[in-house]
Amino acid sequence: MVGYFAIASIQVLPDGRLKEGMLGYVEPVISAFGLRQRWNLFAPDLIRVNQYSTCLITFADGSLMLYEWPRLEKKPVAERFADQKVRRFVTEFLARPRYKDYWPGIAQFFVAARENPGQKGGKVSKVEFIFNFAPVPGFENYTSREALTDAYRRDTVFVYDVRDGR
Amino acid sequence: MDGKRRVADYWIKFWFEPVSAYPLAAFRVGFGLVMMANLLGQYLPHYLSFYGDGAMVSADAIYAHRWLNLPVFDLLFFLPSDSHSQLGFLYATIFLNLLFILGLGTRLSTPLLFLFLLSLHNHCPIILHAGDNYSRLVLLFLSLSGGACGRVLSIDRMLSKNKEQSALIEPVAMRMIQLQFCFIYLINWLYKICGPIWLEGSAVYYATRLTQYWRFDYPASLDNALASRLLTWSTLVVEAALVFLLWIPRTRNLMIIIGISFHLFLDLTFNLGVFEWFFIVTFLLFVDGSFYEKVFRNKEI
């Protein structure tokens, strides 16, 4: 019991050398029993930006296809519940640069998904990940939910060229 | 010496003195139902996008980047990666969860459910939310309880030849879940009081502006700076109170009502999966055993 809560306490320490050093010793136990935990939801700070992600696919003949990941706020309540895993994946994984090592593999998924002989425009030549964002106005400029902007800025964070394979 | 003995006695009493089996059993049923909503309502609709041959992120990539090629427990690696086999694993998990809710073969179905869930989590950790992590820890504790969670309110009980078997259990698993529950509030509270937005009272404003978390419409009467401040500060007060006052008999029932209301409000406001519901059912563990005894008296379950 004491050991368990010692391991839990190490995991919830603020990021730093102390945590890293101690985690090295207990990581095998954490992995073996599934003891991973983190409990700082919405704390100490919050992201202050709204975002949604799109994927722009370019075909060999130059035609384009834009794929937009589900935007839960635009969906009925029941679908918001069912799409929760996708939301988690897109906003807290795909859109985070710290997970960029995964981006080429995910781009290959889009290439493979369009890999069929009847595909209009021919083979896929390029895949771009675009993150669209709109900062939340500061508290001093209190803005009601209804008055939040619909104007998002786009940021192309990753381009996968099929010929280069990267 | 007396002080040390008193502490030792309290320690033994806290962990090992038999208590009513009903709170843990009621929690098992509630927790299992929330888990079912998670498996059917959130895993199943997009399962093949994240598991098997057609996954957006391959298991090999997760194994290399997330687990750094270290060994992790994952039964899915032993299955063919075609969609039928992978989907079959999810259905098997759902079936085990059904056994768990009904309390059938609890001694075996609970640890099996834990191992299946651990595999689902380790195979694709990139879609897990806090509720998933909490459910995994809870199932580990219940697995180690030797079937205590199925002692009553279960088919095991109805099938038992020994109907006179005591409805008392050693509370180790129950205490671990209760402590884990309060530990989460404590850690979250500590992180919050380190954040300027929580102290200045703007945190609820920022959180309720994030469109990805929107569930139902936010009441217009609460959409102003004063309400935002009051809600932010009351969140800090409620979370701190839950850490300590749930343990005091005189304040326990009030804290259960406040805690459930708090999480219901959060669930209506934020789309955080089933996280809030896992927490709501955990309050069942704090309800006095005598309450359940009255409700279920003379019903041989």
Interface residues (C-beta under 8 A of the other chain):
Chain A: M1 Y4 F5 A8 V12 E27 P28 S31 A32 F33 G34 L35 R36 Q37 R38 W39 N40 L41 F42 A43 P44 D45 L46 I47 R48 N50 Q51 R71 L72 E73 V77 R80 F81 A82 D83 Q84 K85 V86 R87 R88 F89 T91 F93 Y99 D101 Y102 G105 I106 F109 V136 P137 F139 Y142 T143 S144 R145 L148
Chain B: W15 G41 Q42 Y43 P45 H46 S49 F50 A55 M56 V57 S58 A61 H65 W67 L70 P71 V72 F73 F114 L118 H121 N122 P125 I126 I127 L128 H129 A130 N133 R136 L137 L140 V172 M176 L179 Q180 F183 I184 I187 N188 Y191 K192 C194 G195 P196 I197 W198 E200 S202 A203 Y205 Y206 A207 T208 R209 L210 T211 Q212 W214 R215 F216 Y218 A220 D223 N224 A225 S228 N271 L272 G273
